């Protein structure tokens, strides 16, 4: 009985977080029916969680439309978050990359389930190609996920590689040995690509972002049609992407310790 109650509690918490995330990432106010359809649950369960969030100030209901939007408590928590937010640090470099190549630029960070999209800058194409902030991309079929996984500790890789890998398209990597080989190749060349692995006609190329501890803190990616971002990306596009990722990494303090050690070594030999 205790185990059943615990499992029910976890499911309830997962639904509550799903409701809050859906409201938070939406550009428009959402109604109960919309949320229930997106989360594939009953309207009653969604409504109960919404009422709790409204009571505590995490969500606000528009009295004119009866729809919901993010509330003041969530905004307060965001303001209280520590400085050095990855999306803020990366913004300038992402804009320069977008302006130089014309492709959509996406910033992601790692979660236990995949690559969480933090920020998207639409490209110059009249047809917008990208992913919404708050989306989670798979480790094995997205360039962002693969680059994050390639530069993760081996225990993390083992947990992900042990999971099923259903195909999104005929080009999705679904075999463990093939994915492991791909991760080795990504580490050698310093970037990952996923041509038509999630959606036919779309390619993504991603490069890692490192922090002051040399850990992979995120990934910056360019997204475009296979026509303009081919399966073998142009060297100039890869160079621009890697330059942007290195700029962001330096802003996060990557290489600072090595530079300090080099200066100290030189002073001792002087």
N, C-alpha and C positions, 0 to 999 in steps of 0.2 A: 504493500500500500504506500509506504514512504517513497519507494522508487517511482510509482505511478504519479504521485503528487509532485515529485521533483521534475519529472519529464513534462508534466502539464505546465509547471511553472516556467520551465525553459521555453516551451512553445509559446506561452503567453508573452514572455519577454521578447522573443524573436519577432512576434507579430507587432508588439508595441514599437520596437525599433524600426520595423519595416514601415509602419504608418508614419512615424516621425521623419524618417529619411525621405519618404515619398513626398511629404509636404514640403520638406526643406529644399529639395532639389528642383521642385516644380517652379516654372516661371509664372504660373497662374494659380489662382486659388482653386482648390480641389473640393469636390463634394464627396459625401459618403459612398455613393454608388461608384464614382470613378475610382476611389481608393480600393474598394472591395474588388472591383474588376482587375485592377492592376496587381493586387496581392493575392487574388484567387481565393478569397475568404468571404464569409457572410457579412452583410451590411451591419448586423447587430454587433458582431465582435469588433468591427472597425469603430462603430459609434461609441462603444464603451471606452475604448482606449482614447478616442478623441476627447470625450468629456473629461477624462482624467487629465489629459494634457492641457486642456483649456483651464481647468480649475487651478493648475499649478503654474500657468503662464507660459508654457512651452509652445502652445498653439493658440491662435486667436480665430474666433468665428465671426465672419462678416454678417451682421444682423440683416442686411438687405438681401444677400444672396444665399445665406445659410452655408456658404462654403468656408474653407479653412485655409489659413496661411501661417507662416512661422511666427512665433510670438516673442515677446521681449525677453523672456528668460533665456531662450536660445541665443539671442543676440548678445546678451550680457556675458554668457559663457564664452562666446567667440571673442569678445573684447578682452576677457580675462586670460585668454590663452597666451602662452609664452611668446616672446618676440622670436623672429627668425622663421616665421611661417614660410614653408617651401614655396607656396604659390606666389607670395609677395616677392621673395628673393628671386624667383625665376622669371617674373613678369617681363622685365626689360629685355632679357636675352631671348625670350620666346617671341616677343614682338619683332625684334631684329631678324630672327630666323624666318618668321612668317612673311615679313616684308621683302626679304631677299629671295625667297624661293616661291612664294605665292601659295604654298600648301597650308592646309589646316595644321595647327600645332597643338599638341595635347601633352599635358603634364599628369603623371600618375605616380602613386606611391603604393607600397606593398601592404596587403592585408593577408590573413591566413588563407583567404579564398581566391586571391588573385590580385590584379592591378586595379586600384581604385583611382578613377579619374578625378583629379582635383580642379583642373582648369582646361578650358578649350578656347583657342583663338581661331575663329573661322578664317579660311583662306580667301584668295582673291577670286576663285571660280564663282560664277553665278549660281551654280548648283552646289549647295553647302554639303560638305562631307565631314563628318566628325562624330563624336560621342558626347553625350550629356555628362556634365559633372555629377558625380555620385554613382555613375555606372561602374560595375566591376567586370573587368575583362579576365578571361581565363589565363592561367599560366602557360598552357601548352599551345594555344591557337592565336595568341596576340603577340605582336612584337614587344609591347611593353611588358607583358607577363613573362615572356621568354627571357628578356634581358634582366629583369629583376631576379628570376629564378637562377640564371646562369651565374650571377654574382652573389648568390646567397650561400650560407654555410651548408655543408653537405647534409646534416640532419634535416634541414628544411627541404632540400631537394628530394631526399628519400621519402619524406611524407607526401610530397606532391606527386612524385613518380609512381607511388603505390596506388593512386586513385584511378578510377576509370576515366578514359579520355574519349568520350563520344565525338563523332565527326560533325562539324558544322557544314563542311563542303567536302568534295572529293579530294581536295588538297590539304585537308587538316592532318597534322601529324598525330597519329593515334597509337603508335607503338612505342613502348618505353625505350628500347634500344635506339630507335631513330631520334627520339627527343634528346636522349643523353648525348648522342653524337652532335646534335644541333647545339646543345648548350656548350660543349667544348669548342665548337667552331665560333660561337658568339664571343666567348672569352678571348679567343685569339684575335678576331678582327675588331672587337670593340663595339659592335652594334648588332642588332637583330632585325630581321624583316619577316613579314608574314603575308606574302602575296596570295590573296584570295583564300586564306585559311579560315577566315570567319565569314566573309561575304564575297561572293563572286564579283569581280570587277574592281575590288578595292585592295590597295596595298598600304601597309604601314611599315615604317622604319623607325627604330627606337635606339637610343643610346643611354647608358647609365649615368646617374648623378651620384657622386660620392660626398660624404660629409667629412668633418674634421677627424673622425675616427677611422676613416678609410672604409666605412660601411656603405653599401649601396642604399641611398636614401630615397631614390625615385628614378624615374625614367622620363625623358623628353622625347617626343615622337613627332614625325610628320606623317600626314594621312592624305591620300589622294587616289584618284582613279588609276587603274593599272596602265592606262594610256599615258598619263603624265608622270606617274611614279612607277616605273616598270619593275618587273620581277628582279632584275639586276639593276639596282638604283645607280644613277649616274654618280661618278666619283665626286663631282662638285657638290651634289646634294648631301652625300655622306659626310664630306669634309665640313660643310656648314653646320650640319646636325651635331657632329662631334665637337666642333668648336663651341657651339651653344651649350652643350652638356658640360664641357670643361669650364666654361665661364661660370655657370651656375654652381658647379662643384667648388670652384675657388671662392665664390661668395659664401659658401657654407663652411669654409675653413679647410677644405681638402688641400693637402700639400703644405699646409702651414707649419706643421711639426717637422716635416722633412727639410723645409727651407731653414727653419731655426737651427736644426741639427747641422746643416751644411755650413751655416754662418759660424756656429760655435767651433766646428772642426777647422775652418779656415783661420779663425782667430788664434787657435792653439798652435797652429803650424807657422803662424806669421812670426 
